[in-house]
């Protein structure tokens, strides 16, 4: 009975959102047979909902008598922006696709007739593809369970991989972040434990390592693909209203970026090298290096100190700058570039025939 009631409501919303729908269109949307659509339309009519059936080849079902609720305060730009706010892939991975679809349908049904095409025009003009290039996105198996706990403010009993061992924690799951195709959980730690910061095992991004220094009650970031078990508990937690998820994530992400920059390189950069540095290396490192650029020398070059993850990473990144950057130190890195330059000279100095 409950399932049929939900289907009848959806049928009304579909008919509110479009002038006319055929039995086959309704059957496809409602995932039932055309015979069931006929029975449901009759049931709605008997319940006082003015569903009118038009016979014939071009016929179908429609609502008469202005049977609809309208959101008269929305303009076209606002309506289109509203339908841009959904991220279909992320909603699907969290198990919220059906709920989001129903919500969009309700809003669409309530819009003025002149705005009914807002969902279509928005979808034709913007699409978000969150994962990074050259990687096959895979939603963590436990993401729907964790997402349910986040939306319902329920404490979470979780087990996750931390290095070579598994750790059990009781968490207050505050929010989810999808970064370059990787899902993270921002949570406050319950119970009594040592350590704070980020601690979800090896891997890229906040949540990749552990940062000691605080105990229970600290907020942390966890990579969800490191979880091996998660179960929402019966009791709910009281949210800290001062917690700001975007601000927390931004601070964690920048702190992580700085934490992996463990070495330094002294560089001379041409004007073009200064311009291109942020595109070749970590943006945080480039911003720090260029924060206080000294006066150019007689050749128009400047000398800066750049923090890097390692000498190997620096060699790969700085090679993109070509002759617009000169490594002054460390000596070992300078020698690697000098050797590469000799090899390039030999390679390009050869002439065929």
Protein Blocks (a to p, Z undefined) as FASTA:
>chain_A
ZZmmmmmmmmmmmmmmpmbdcfklmmmmnopafklmmmmmmmmmmnopacdddedjklcc
ddehhiacddfkbcfklmmmmmmmpcfklmmmnopmmmmmmmmmmmmmmpcfklmmmmmm
mmmmoccdfbaghiacdddfklmmmmmmmmnopacdddddehjbccddddddfbdcdeeh
iacdddddehjdedehjdebjaedehiaccehiaehiacdddfklpgbdcddfbdcdddf
kbcfklmmmmmmmmmmmmmmmbccdddddfklmmmmmmmmcfklmmmmmmmccdddfkop
acdddddfblklmmmmmmmnmmmbccfbdfklmmmmmmmmmmmmmmmmpcgZZ
